[in-house]
């Protein structure tokens, strides 16, 4: 699906190794935020084995962002879960990403889409119909 100059594409799992080098700097930006639960190697492993699906945003033949998703089946719902995202000016590419995810989730039989991230993202996503349904508070022991 295209929007302005952006193209959003799902990378087939067999092609993930071909784009890893290009998204590596973006993955590095996640390290600080995910270090307490995931290493860079964990994320790459999940992309390579298909546990997470890799989506890329391309502008002028260059990957400018990525999102890692997975489908989660709950007893009463099927959910497209947006797990990791990094890139250039993510808020400006929200529209093409969310449009693509909406159609993909619907085609996959999902009844909802969820996004995990910092609180600022919750406020940003409200304009696209998302609502904060719960907050996770964490204490290290």
C-alpha atoms as an extended CHARMM CRD file, in Angstrom:
* protein
*
       141  EXT
         1         1  UNK       CA              0.0000000000        0.0000000000        0.0000000000  PROA      1               0.0000000000
         2         2  UNK       CA              1.3770000000        3.4450000000       -0.8770000000  PROA      2               0.0000000000
         3         3  UNK       CA              0.7420000000        6.8160000000        0.7400000000  PROA      3               0.0000000000
         4         4  UNK       CA              2.5070000000        9.8910000000       -0.5980000000  PROA      4               0.0000000000
         5         5  UNK       CA              6.1030000000        8.7210000000       -1.1260000000  PROA      5               0.0000000000
         6         6  UNK       CA              5.9790000000        5.8610000000        1.3770000000  PROA      6               0.0000000000
         7         7  UNK       CA              5.5320000000        2.1990000000        0.6090000000  PROA      7               0.0000000000
         8         8  UNK       CA              4.7420000000       -0.1790000000        3.4590000000  PROA      8               0.0000000000
         9         9  UNK       CA              5.6670000000       -3.8170000000        2.8430000000  PROA      9               0.0000000000
        10        10  UNK       CA              5.5710000000       -7.0660000000        4.7550000000  PROA      10              0.0000000000
        11        11  UNK       CA              8.9230000000       -8.8160000000        4.3420000000  PROA      11              0.0000000000
        12        12  UNK       CA              8.5320000000      -12.5800000000        3.8200000000  PROA      12              0.0000000000
        13        13  UNK       CA             10.4260000000      -14.4340000000        6.5480000000  PROA      13              0.0000000000
        14        14  UNK       CA             12.7560000000      -16.0010000000        3.9710000000  PROA      14              0.0000000000
        15        15  UNK       CA             13.7840000000      -12.4820000000        2.8530000000  PROA      15              0.0000000000
        16        16  UNK       CA             14.4170000000      -11.0540000000        6.3410000000  PROA      16              0.0000000000
        17        17  UNK       CA             18.1840000000      -11.8210000000        6.1330000000  PROA      17              0.0000000000
        18        18  UNK       CA             18.3550000000       -9.6280000000        3.0120000000  PROA      18              0.0000000000
        19        19  UNK       CA             17.1320000000       -6.5120000000        4.8380000000  PROA      19              0.0000000000
        20        20  UNK       CA             18.6780000000       -7.0000000000        8.2800000000  PROA      20              0.0000000000
        21        21  UNK       CA             21.8200000000       -5.0210000000        7.4440000000  PROA      21              0.0000000000
        22        22  UNK       CA             19.7120000000       -2.0750000000        6.3280000000  PROA      22              0.0000000000
        23        23  UNK       CA             17.5180000000       -2.0310000000        9.4440000000  PROA      23              0.0000000000
        24        24  UNK       CA             20.3630000000       -2.7110000000       11.8920000000  PROA      24              0.0000000000
        25        25  UNK       CA             20.8630000000        1.0030000000       12.7320000000  PROA      25              0.0000000000
        26        26  UNK       CA             17.1340000000        1.2320000000       13.4910000000  PROA      26              0.0000000000
        27        27  UNK       CA             17.2860000000       -1.8390000000       15.7290000000  PROA      27              0.0000000000
        28        28  UNK       CA             20.2250000000       -0.2410000000       17.5750000000  PROA      28              0.0000000000
        29        29  UNK       CA             17.9440000000        2.6950000000       18.4540000000  PROA      29              0.0000000000
        30        30  UNK       CA             15.6240000000        0.2660000000       20.2370000000  PROA      30              0.0000000000
        31        31  UNK       CA             18.3660000000       -1.2070000000       22.4140000000  PROA      31              0.0000000000
        32        32  UNK       CA             18.0270000000        1.3320000000       25.2140000000  PROA      32              0.0000000000
        33        33  UNK       CA             14.2620000000        0.8460000000       25.4930000000  PROA      33              0.0000000000
        34        34  UNK       CA             14.1440000000       -2.9230000000       25.1860000000  PROA      34              0.0000000000
        35        35  UNK       CA             17.3610000000       -3.9010000000       26.9820000000  PROA      35              0.0000000000
        36        36  UNK       CA             15.6100000000       -5.0300000000       30.1490000000  PROA      36              0.0000000000
        37        37  UNK       CA             13.5060000000       -7.6200000000       28.2810000000  PROA      37              0.0000000000
        38        38  UNK       CA             14.9870000000       -8.2430000000       24.8380000000  PROA      38              0.0000000000
        39        39  UNK       CA             18.4430000000       -8.0960000000       23.3630000000  PROA      39              0.0000000000
        40        40  UNK       CA             19.0810000000       -7.0940000000       19.7860000000  PROA      40              0.0000000000
        41        41  UNK       CA             19.8700000000      -10.7580000000       19.1360000000  PROA      41              0.0000000000
        42        42  UNK       CA             16.4830000000      -11.8020000000       20.5760000000  PROA      42              0.0000000000
        43        43  UNK       CA             14.6470000000       -9.4420000000       18.2250000000  PROA      43              0.0000000000
        44        44  UNK       CA             16.6790000000      -10.5340000000       15.1990000000  PROA      44              0.0000000000
        45        45  UNK       CA             16.1100000000      -14.1870000000       16.0980000000  PROA      45              0.0000000000
        46        46  UNK       CA             12.3450000000      -13.6590000000       16.3020000000  PROA      46              0.0000000000
        47        47  UNK       CA             12.3520000000      -11.9200000000       12.9120000000  PROA      47              0.0000000000
        48        48  UNK       CA             14.4280000000      -14.6930000000       11.3430000000  PROA      48              0.0000000000
        49        49  UNK       CA             12.3000000000      -17.5510000000       12.7000000000  PROA      49              0.0000000000
        50        50  UNK       CA              8.9740000000      -15.8800000000       11.9150000000  PROA      50              0.0000000000
        51        51  UNK       CA              7.8780000000      -15.3800000000       15.5290000000  PROA      51              0.0000000000
        52        52  UNK       CA              7.6470000000      -11.6890000000       14.6210000000  PROA      52              0.0000000000
        53        53  UNK       CA              6.6870000000      -10.3670000000       11.1950000000  PROA      53              0.0000000000
        54        54  UNK       CA              8.8720000000       -7.6260000000        9.7330000000  PROA      54              0.0000000000
        55        55  UNK       CA              7.2750000000       -4.6430000000        8.0210000000  PROA      55              0.0000000000
        56        56  UNK       CA              9.3690000000       -1.9520000000        6.3520000000  PROA      56              0.0000000000
        57        57  UNK       CA              8.5730000000        1.5660000000        5.2310000000  PROA      57              0.0000000000
        58        58  UNK       CA             10.4180000000        2.5180000000        2.0690000000  PROA      58              0.0000000000
        59        59  UNK       CA             10.9200000000        6.0070000000        0.6980000000  PROA      59              0.0000000000
        60        60  UNK       CA             12.9210000000        6.5930000000       -2.4820000000  PROA      60              0.0000000000
        61        61  UNK       CA             14.1810000000        2.9700000000       -2.5160000000  PROA      61              0.0000000000
        62        62  UNK       CA             15.5080000000        3.2920000000        1.0510000000  PROA      62              0.0000000000
        63        63  UNK       CA             14.1450000000        1.6990000000        4.2290000000  PROA      63              0.0000000000
        64        64  UNK       CA             13.3370000000        4.5160000000        6.6300000000  PROA      64              0.0000000000
        65        65  UNK       CA             11.4280000000        2.5710000000        9.3080000000  PROA      65              0.0000000000
        66        66  UNK       CA             10.4130000000       -0.8700000000       10.4580000000  PROA      66              0.0000000000
        67        67  UNK       CA              7.7310000000       -2.4030000000       12.6220000000  PROA      67              0.0000000000
        68        68  UNK       CA              7.7520000000       -5.9050000000       14.0920000000  PROA      68              0.0000000000
        69        69  UNK       CA              4.3230000000       -7.4420000000       14.6280000000  PROA      69              0.0000000000
        70        70  UNK       CA              2.7390000000      -10.6950000000       15.6570000000  PROA      70              0.0000000000
        71        71  UNK       CA             -0.7630000000      -12.0590000000       15.7360000000  PROA      71              0.0000000000
        72        72  UNK       CA             -1.9570000000      -13.0310000000       19.2000000000  PROA      72              0.0000000000
        73        73  UNK       CA             -4.9530000000      -15.2870000000       19.7250000000  PROA      73              0.0000000000
        74        74  UNK       CA             -6.8990000000      -14.6400000000       22.9230000000  PROA      74              0.0000000000
        75        75  UNK       CA             -9.9420000000      -16.6290000000       24.0460000000  PROA      75              0.0000000000
        76        76  UNK       CA            -12.2870000000      -13.8530000000       22.8930000000  PROA      76              0.0000000000
        77        77  UNK       CA            -10.2500000000      -11.9510000000       20.2930000000  PROA      77              0.0000000000
        78        78  UNK       CA             -7.5720000000      -12.1710000000       17.6230000000  PROA      78              0.0000000000
        79        79  UNK       CA             -5.1430000000       -9.2730000000       17.7460000000  PROA      79              0.0000000000
        80        80  UNK       CA             -2.4590000000       -7.8190000000       15.5120000000  PROA      80              0.0000000000
        81        81  UNK       CA              0.1140000000       -6.6770000000       18.0560000000  PROA      81              0.0000000000
        82        82  UNK       CA              2.6210000000       -3.9920000000       17.0670000000  PROA      82              0.0000000000
        83        83  UNK       CA              5.6080000000       -4.9810000000       19.2000000000  PROA      83              0.0000000000
        84        84  UNK       CA              8.6000000000       -2.9150000000       18.0630000000  PROA      84              0.0000000000
        85        85  UNK       CA              8.9480000000        0.1210000000       15.8210000000  PROA      85              0.0000000000
        86        86  UNK       CA             11.7600000000        2.4720000000       14.9230000000  PROA      86              0.0000000000
        87        87  UNK       CA             12.5310000000        4.8330000000       12.1220000000  PROA      87              0.0000000000
        88        88  UNK       CA             12.6490000000        8.3400000000       10.8390000000  PROA      88              0.0000000000
        89        89  UNK       CA              9.7600000000       10.6080000000       11.8000000000  PROA      89              0.0000000000
        90        90  UNK       CA              7.4980000000        7.7460000000       12.8720000000  PROA      90              0.0000000000
        91        91  UNK       CA              4.5680000000       10.0410000000       13.5870000000  PROA      91              0.0000000000
        92        92  UNK       CA              4.4730000000       11.3030000000        9.9980000000  PROA      92              0.0000000000
        93        93  UNK       CA              4.3270000000        7.7700000000        8.6150000000  PROA      93              0.0000000000
        94        94  UNK       CA              1.5900000000        6.6770000000       11.0320000000  PROA      94              0.0000000000
        95        95  UNK       CA             -1.1800000000        7.0150000000        8.4500000000  PROA      95              0.0000000000
        96        96  UNK       CA              0.2430000000        4.6570000000        5.8140000000  PROA      96              0.0000000000
        97        97  UNK       CA              1.3690000000        2.1940000000        8.4890000000  PROA      97              0.0000000000
        98        98  UNK       CA             -1.9620000000        2.1070000000       10.2900000000  PROA      98              0.0000000000
        99        99  UNK       CA             -3.9500000000        1.8830000000        7.0530000000  PROA      99              0.0000000000
       100       100  UNK       CA             -1.8490000000       -1.0830000000        5.9890000000  PROA      100             0.0000000000
       101       101  UNK       CA             -2.1230000000       -2.7580000000        9.3880000000  PROA      101             0.0000000000
       102       102  UNK       CA             -5.9030000000       -2.2450000000        9.4090000000  PROA      102             0.0000000000
       103       103  UNK       CA             -6.3940000000       -4.0940000000        6.1150000000  PROA      103             0.0000000000
       104       104  UNK       CA             -3.8390000000       -6.7840000000        6.9770000000  PROA      104             0.0000000000
       105       105  UNK       CA             -5.4020000000       -7.4130000000       10.4080000000  PROA      105             0.0000000000
       106       106  UNK       CA             -8.8560000000       -7.6450000000        8.8720000000  PROA      106             0.0000000000
       107       107  UNK       CA             -7.6110000000      -10.0690000000        6.2000000000  PROA      107             0.0000000000
       108       108  UNK       CA             -5.9880000000      -12.2070000000        8.9030000000  PROA      108             0.0000000000
       109       109  UNK       CA             -9.2290000000      -12.4330000000       10.8720000000  PROA      109             0.0000000000
       110       110  UNK       CA             -8.1360000000      -10.0890000000       13.6430000000  PROA      110             0.0000000000
       111       111  UNK       CA            -10.7410000000       -8.2460000000       15.6470000000  PROA      111             0.0000000000
       112       112  UNK       CA             -8.3530000000       -5.6450000000       17.0340000000  PROA      112             0.0000000000
       113       113  UNK       CA             -4.9560000000       -4.0120000000       16.7240000000  PROA      113             0.0000000000
       114       114  UNK       CA             -2.8200000000       -3.1380000000       19.7240000000  PROA      114             0.0000000000
       115       115  UNK       CA              0.3510000000       -1.1080000000       19.9400000000  PROA      115             0.0000000000
       116       116  UNK       CA              2.8920000000       -1.3250000000       22.7190000000  PROA      116             0.0000000000
       117       117  UNK       CA              5.1410000000        1.5860000000       23.4580000000  PROA      117             0.0000000000
       118       118  UNK       CA              5.7560000000        4.6540000000       25.5280000000  PROA      118             0.0000000000
       119       119  UNK       CA              2.8660000000        6.7110000000       26.8960000000  PROA      119             0.0000000000
       120       120  UNK       CA              3.3770000000        9.4250000000       24.2890000000  PROA      120             0.0000000000
       121       121  UNK       CA              2.4230000000        6.9260000000       21.6000000000  PROA      121             0.0000000000
       122       122  UNK       CA             -0.9000000000        6.2320000000       23.3130000000  PROA      122             0.0000000000
       123       123  UNK       CA             -1.8180000000        9.9070000000       23.0570000000  PROA      123             0.0000000000
       124       124  UNK       CA             -0.6540000000       10.0740000000       19.4350000000  PROA      124             0.0000000000
       125       125  UNK       CA             -2.6430000000        6.9810000000       18.4250000000  PROA      125             0.0000000000
       126       126  UNK       CA             -5.9130000000        8.2720000000       19.8930000000  PROA      126             0.0000000000
       127       127  UNK       CA             -6.4730000000       10.3700000000       16.7650000000  PROA      127             0.0000000000
       128       128  UNK       CA             -6.5370000000        7.1180000000       14.7660000000  PROA      128             0.0000000000
       129       129  UNK       CA             -9.1790000000        5.4480000000       16.9160000000  PROA      129             0.0000000000
       130       130  UNK       CA             -6.9270000000        3.7540000000       19.4620000000  PROA      130             0.0000000000
       131       131  UNK       CA             -7.7290000000        4.0350000000       23.1490000000  PROA      131             0.0000000000
       132       132  UNK       CA             -5.6000000000        3.1530000000       26.1340000000  PROA      132             0.0000000000
       133       133  UNK       CA             -7.2030000000        0.0870000000       27.6710000000  PROA      133             0.0000000000
       134       134  UNK       CA             -4.7010000000       -0.7010000000       30.3830000000  PROA      134             0.0000000000
       135       135  UNK       CA             -1.3570000000        0.3930000000       31.7520000000  PROA      135             0.0000000000
       136       136  UNK       CA              1.4110000000       -1.9240000000       32.8200000000  PROA      136             0.0000000000
       137       137  UNK       CA              3.4040000000       -0.8360000000       35.8400000000  PROA      137             0.0000000000
       138       138  UNK       CA              6.6500000000       -2.6450000000       36.4810000000  PROA      138             0.0000000000
       139       139  UNK       CA              8.9180000000       -3.0210000000       39.4750000000  PROA      139             0.0000000000
       140       140  UNK       CA             12.2410000000       -4.8100000000       39.2310000000  PROA      140             0.0000000000
       141       141  UNK       CA             13.1530000000       -7.3030000000       41.9620000000  PROA      141             0.0000000000
